[in-house]
Structures are given as structure tokens and as C-alpha cells.
Amino acid sequence: MLKVLHLYKTYYPDSFGGIEQVIYQLSEAGNCHNIAATTLSLSTRGNINNCLIGTHHSNYAKTFFEVASTPFSVSAINRFRELAAQADIIHYHFPYPFMDMLHFIVGIKKPCIVSYHSDIVKQKLALRLYSPLMNRFFESVDCIVAAAPNYVETSPTLQKYRHKVKVIPYGLDKASYPVADKIHVDYWRERVGDRFFLFIGAFRYYKGLHFLIQAIKEKDYPLVIVGSGPIEAELKIMARDYKLKNIHFVGALPDLDKVALLELCYSVVFPSHLRSEAFGITLLEGAMFGKPLISCEIGTGTSFINIDGETGLTVPPADVIALEKAMQTLWDNQNLAESYGINAGLRFNSLFTSTLMSENYFNLYDEVITNKNNEKR
């Protein structure tokens, strides 16, 4: 049995972001391929060993302190050394600078790959200080994996290491999502209707939500916003000042309610305007449910999921007028919206399933391990 160790700064149940979801999907899929996955992350809950998440084991090192969204841990050093000794291959998840430090502190010589989930966009000063360590780390790993070809083309870091970059798109397993029952669907239909634009995600600076609210200022399209975050109060003030009557802030919701809204919605709108949005799992969920998509062209995976004029519409980032026009185009052309939704579902099934993602990664594991063994001979 092949043993894989995943390392990232956070994991379930402390955080439920897109990277954590990718790690979970890969860890669970390994059961069918004779692959045993283990995860190591940091946690404010303290040191926890071999906690069962799904069918795989997860480990947590106590967070000692945090700087620039990067948690550090003294106990993580020994725990990583122990787990790495048991693994056949290490699967790192970037960005996480303390992970790079652990790699060298422990002296990893085993096969290792890194999933490159995002450029470092916001912390520009920190990036300048971190770059020497980051570059040394990328030089030492066997393979770097990006989730979209256009992200490789627009990332200065990935371009530098293009000779060792492979593209494996993220994938989702629809069977792992709950099936929305009639009670939940009827509840949300009664509350928000069954023809509305839907946004799901954390309320962060790069999500473009200010532009989305401005875009519906004149038309007051029905809009359901699922999630929470640091800019929630100012978004609600904007909606109130614009006297919007059809906008619904419904908070963070359980998966059953999110699925009900994904089934009911008319279109998924994803206005992220900065490269901090490297892929867009919510956009992928919209495609999985066969919905027409609206997103911004920011040179990342969002435009690999959503092909302009095929699966939906893409607009320039932070362009309120273009975003409003795209929403109006879909709203006024139901047949066009339906065709985009069908195409989005077909594209999802051909490129973005969890099965395809997992098989590609597992084949890469074998390739990297074989190459590493051949180098030693």
C-alpha cells in the first residue's frame, strides 16, 4: 500500500476552504487505489494524533503563534519527522512558508510534490523576505502541480519552474454532496424564489462583492449571498443604502441548504477580481449543477472553468458596467442561459470530476517515486 502524507497549514474540522476540500477528496479517493493518506496541519486545538476524518487519519500540531496568516508550531517539527518517516511520498500544499521550513529542518529526501494553489498576492513585503526560501523549496521538490493551464501562463513563479510543472485540474465528487430533500428546496423557494443569481463564498477583499452589489443597483435582480466574513457589515450597509429589496444575505449554511440553493438558482455569479482567487471551487460547483456562470477574467482557474460564450460569460475585473450587462444578458435570455448551463455541466464531467483528479495525482505519485528510485541506482 502506498502511503501519502499531505501537509498544509489548516484542515478539517478547523477550516473548510477549497484547499482543504482538495486534500479531503484525494485522501478519500485513495481507498480505491490501495493508497493510504495521512494529513498534518496546525491547530489552535492543540496536538492531536491520528484523528479519523472520513476514512483517513489526520494529525494536528499545536499552533504556537501566527504571522501574516502563517501559523507556526514547535511540536510540528517532530510530528512531521515521524509521519514523513512512515510515508512513501510527501504531498505539500502551497502557499505555506512554515511548510518550506519544515521540509529543510527535517531534511526530507523522499519523493515529494507540491500542489501550487495560489500565488502570494497580498503580502508583497513578506513575499520579498520569503522568496529565497520559497525558491530553494521549489528547486528541491520533484514536481509542482497547478490546477489550470492559464494560471501557469500568468504566474511568474510557475513560469520560473515550468520545466517541472504539471497541470491537474481540481475535481469534485457530486456523490459526496447531500441530496436536497423537498423540505429544504421548498423552504428556500418560499424564502428567495426560484429565479435568482447565487454567490457562495467567504466575504474577503478579493471576492469582488462590492462590485456585485453595485452591479444590481439599478435592476435590483434577485441575489442570494451565502457566506460570511470580515467585510459583511459594509456589504449590508451598501445594500441598505442602495435600497435593494431583492438581495438576501443568508449567512454561512450547511451543505444541504447550499445544495438546495444551487439546484434552485438561475445562475452562479463569481465576481472575484484579484489573482488571490486562484480557481474558484464555488464556480466549479455551479458547473457541476449545470448552471450558467458569470466570472471575471483574472488569468486564473476561474476562466478555465468558465469559458466565455460557452459555459457562461466572463467580464473584466472590477468592471461594474460589464458585470451588470452580463447579468442582464442571462436574465433576459433564458434559452441562452440554459444552453450555457448544459455546456457547463458537460465541461465539468469531462474535466473536473474527483475521479479524474485523483487518478491523475495517483499516476503522478507512481511516476515521481519511480523516477526517484531510478536516480538512486
Residue, then its C-alpha position, 0 to 999 in steps of 0.5 A: m500500500l502506498k502511503v501519502l502524507h499531505l501537509y498544509k497549514t489548516y484542515y478539517p474540522d478547523s477550516f473548510g476552504g477549497i484547499e482543504q476540500v482538495i486534500y479531503q477528496l484525494s485522501e478519500a479517493g485513495n481507498c480505491h487505489n490501495i493508497a493510504a493518506t495521512t494529513l498534518s496541519l496546525s491547530t489552535r486545538g492543540n496536538i492531536n494524533n491520528c484523528l479519523i476524518g472520513t476514512h483517513h487519519s489526520n494529525y494536528a500540531k499545536t499552533f504556537f503563534e501566527v504571522a501574516s496568516t502563517p501559523f507556526s508550531v514547535s511540536a510540528i517539527n517532530r510530528f512531521r519527522e515521524l509521519a514523513a518517516q512512515a510515508d512513501i511520498i510527501h504531498y505539500h500544499f502551497p502557499y505555506p512558508f512554515m511548510d518550506m521550513l519544515h521540509f529543510i529542518v527535517g531534511i526530507k529526501k523522499p519523493c515529494i510534490v507540491s500542489y501550487h494553489s495560489d500565488i502570494v498576492k497580498q503580502k508583497l513585503a513578506l513575499r520579498l523576505y520569503s522568496p529565497l526560501m520559497n525558491r530553494f523549496f521549489e528547486s528541491v521538490d520533484c514536481i509542482v502541480a497547478a490546477a489550470p493551464n492559464y494560471v501557469e501562463t500568468s504566474p511568474t513563479l510557475q513560469k520560473y519552474r515550468h520545466k517541472v510543472k504539471v497541470i491537474p485540474y481540481g475535481l469534485d465528487k457530486a456523490s459526496y454532496p447531500v441530496a436536497d430533500k423537498i423540505h429544504v428546496d421548498y423552504w428556500r423557494e418560499r424564502v428567495g424564489d426560484r429565479f435568482f443569481l447565487f454567490i457562495g463564498a467567504f466575504r474577503y477583499y478579493k471576492g469582488l462583492h462590492f462590485l456585485i452589489q453595485a452591479i444590481k443597483e439599478k435592476d435590483y435582480p434577485l441575489v442570494i449571498v451565502g457566506s460570511g466574513p470580515i467585510e459583511a457589515e459594509l456589504k449590508i450597509m451598501a445594500r441598505d443604502y442602495k435600497l435593494k429589496n431583492i438581495h438576501f444575505v443568508g449567512a454561512l449554511p450547511d451543505l444541504d441548504k447550499v445544495a438546495l440553493l444551487e439546484l434552485c438558482y438561475s445562475v452562479v455569479f463569481p465576481s472575484h477580481l484579484r489573482s488571490e482567487a486562484f480557481g474558484i471551487t464555488l464556480l466549479e460547483g455551479a458547473m457541476f449543477g449545470k448552471p450558467l456562470i458569470s466570472c471575471e477574467i483574472g488569468t486564473g482557474t476561474s476562466f478555465i472553468n468558465i469559458d466565455g460564450e460557452t459555459g457562461l460569460t466572463v467580464p473584466p475585473a472590477d468592471v461594474i458596467a460589464l458585470e451588470k450587462a452580463m447579468q442582464t444578458l442571462w436574465d433576459n435570455q433564458n434559452l441562452a442561459e440554459s444552453y450555457g448551463i448544459n455546456a457547463g455541466l458537460r465541461f465539468n464531467s469531462l474535466f473536473t470530476s474527483t475521479l479524474m483528479s485523483e487518478n491523475y495525482f495517483n499516476l503522478y505519485d507512481e511516476v515521481i517515486t519511480n523516477k526517484n528510485n531510478e536516480k538512486r541506482 
